[in-house]
Amino acid sequence: MKTAEQIWKEYCDGNTAFPTTDFLHQIAFILKNRPEVLGAIVKAFLDKKPNYIYHPRIGADIEVTFLPKEVYICRNETEITLSKSEFVHFLDGVDKVYSDILPLGTLVEIDKEQLSQELVVSLLGDEPLYVMIMGRKVVFDGAYVDYLAQFWPLGLQAELPPMAIHKTMIKRIIAQGYAESEKESSYVGQLREILMKTAIPSHFYLRLQEELDDENQA
C-alpha cells in the first residue's frame, strides 16, 4: 500500500491546477500533521476573513492572506501567491491525501451554524445535533461527499434520509468508531488512491470553484 506522501507526489507530478513548488510541498506536509489548521484555513476562506495565522509551538508561523482575487501564503520569509482557484485546488489535494478519514460508527456533533435556519428550527430547536457516520467518500452526481450520516439517536428513518456532511461541518467528535485493525487502515489507504487516480471531485470544493467562477464572471 502506498504512503500518503507517495500519493501526494504522484498527484503533484500529474497536476496542472496549482504550482507544485517545494514551498507548497512543505506547507502540505505541515497541514498533514495539523488537520485542525487545514480546517481553520478553509473556514477563514469561507468566512471571507482577511487572513489566518497559524502559530506553532515550534517553528515559524504560517500566514495566509486572502486578497480579492489571490491568496498569499508566507512562512519563514518564503512566500507564494496563488489565484483563488489555484488555492482551492491545493486545499482539495491536501484534503484528499492527508485529511483524517473517520471510521464508520463515529458519533459527531454538527456545527449548526453551517445549516439552514429552517432545518435547525424544524429538527432541533436549541438542542445539539448528533449524527453517526455510516458512509465515507460517497460518490453521487459525479462527485463525492466526505460522509453520509444518520441522525442520532434516531437512526435510519423513512422520513429522515441520511445527511451528507463535509468535515468542516463537524464541531467535535463525541465517540470514535472502531479503527484498530489492518483492514481499516488498508481500506482508508486504498480509498485515498482511488480518489486521486479517478480524479473524482469533492462536492464541497467543486461548489467553491463554481462560486469563484461566478465571482469572476460578475
N, C-alpha and C positions, 0 to 999 in steps of 0.2 A: 504494500500500500504506500502511495506517495505521501510525503510530508506536506504540510500546509505551505512551507517555504518553496518546495518543488512545484506545487500547483501555482503559486503566485508567480514564480519565474516563468513558467510556461505561458501563463496568462499574459504577462507583460511582454514576452517575446512576440506574441501574435497580436498585440494591442496597438491600435492607432487612435484610440479615443482620448488619450491624455499622454503627455510626455513621460517616458519611463526613465527618469533620471535617478542617479544614486541617492540624491536627497529625498525624493519621493519614496524610494525603497526604504530608506531609513525611517521616514515618517510612518509608513505602513507597518514596519516591524515594531515600532513603539506602540501603535494602536492595537497591534495583535495582542500585546500583553496588558492593554488597558481598554477593554471593551466599553467601560463606562465613559471613557474620554471620547471614543468614537460616537457614542450615543449623545453626549453633550454637544459635540460639534454639529451633528445632524440637527439636534433640537435648536441650537443657536441659529443655524442656517434657516430652518423653517420659521422660526420666530422673528426673522429679519433683524437679529441683533447686529450691532456694528462690528463686534468681534468676539472671539473666545480665546482665553489664555489658559493653558494648562501649566500648572506649577508643580513639577515632580519634586519629590523629596530629594532625589539625587539626579543631577544632570541639568541641562539647560531647559528653559521654558520653550513651549511651542505656542506661537501666537498666530491665530487665523483671523484675518481681517476681511470682512465682507464688503466689497465695493459694489457700486450699481451694476456693473457688468462683469466684474472679475473678482477673484478670491486670491488673497495674498497670504502666503504661508512663510513664516520665518522661524528659524531656530539657530541659535549659536552663530549669528552673523551670516548664516546661509539663508537664502530666500528664493522663492519661486512664485510667479504669478500665473494663475490658470484662469481660463474663461470659466464662467459658472457651469457650462456644460461639461467641460473637462473635469472640473471639481466633482460634479455629481457622478461621472463615470469612475473617477478614482475612488470615491466613497463606496460606490456599488461593488467594485472589485475587492476592496478591503473587507467589506461586509460579507461577501460570498466566501472568501477564502479564510478569513481569520475570526469572524464573529462566532461566539458560542452558539451551539445548536442545542437547545434544552431537550432533555429526554421526555419521552411520552409519559403522561401521567403527572407532569409538573403542574402544581397549582400556583397561579399568579394572581396578583391584584392588578386591574387595569386602571390606567390614568383616565379618569372620567372627563378631564378637561379636553381630551382629544376626541371625545364622542359628541354627536349632535345633542343639543339640549333636549330635543323631543324624546330621543331614546333614553336619556338619563332619567327624565321625569316619568316616562311611561313604565320603565322597568324597575327603577331603583329608588327614586327619591333621594334621600340623603344617605342611603346605605352604600357601602363599598361594593364594587363589582369584582367577583372572583370567577375565574374560568380555569378549566383544566385542559391542558394541551392534549389533543388527540390525533394531530397530523402535523407533519413538518415539511416545509418547502413544497407545498401542494400547488400543482400546476392547473390553471384553468384560464380559458381565453388567451392562451399563448404566453402567459407569464405566471410567476409563482408568488404566493404569499408565504411569509415566514411560518405562520402556524394557523391551523384550524383548531378551535377550542370550543368546548361545551360549557354552558353556564353551570356554575357550582353553587349550591349543592343539588340543583335541579337535574343535572344530567341531560341526556338526549330527550327532547320532547318534540312531538309532531309540529307544534305551533312555534317552536323555537329552534330554527336551523342553526348549525354551527356558526361560530363567529370567526371571521377572517381577521387576523391581527398581525401587525408588524411589531418588531421588537421594541421600537420606540414607544409603543403604547403600554408596555409593561412597567408598572410603577414599582413593584417589588415582587420577589419570589417568596411565596409562603412555604411551600414544601416541594423539593425536587424529586422527580420520578427516578426510578431505578436506572443507574447508568454504569454500575461497576461490573462490566462484562466486556470481553473481547468483541463479541458480536456488535455491541453498541458502538464502540469506538471504530470498528471496521466499517460499519454502515455509515456513520457520520462522515468518515473519510471518503467513501465511495460517493456519497451524496454531494459533497463539495466538487469532486472530479466531474460528476455528471453535469452539474450546473455550469461549470466552466467550459466543458467540451461542447455541450449543446448550445451554449450562449443563450440559455433561457433567461429573459429579463425578469427583474423583480417588479411586481405591480407598483410597489412604493416608489422606486427610483424611476420607473417608466412615467409615473404620474408627475414626478418632479421635472423630468425632461420636457414633458408636454407643457407644463406650466411655464418653463423657461422659453420654450418655442413661442408660446402665446405672448409672453412679455416682449420678445424680440420683434414680433410682428406688429405689436401695438404702436 
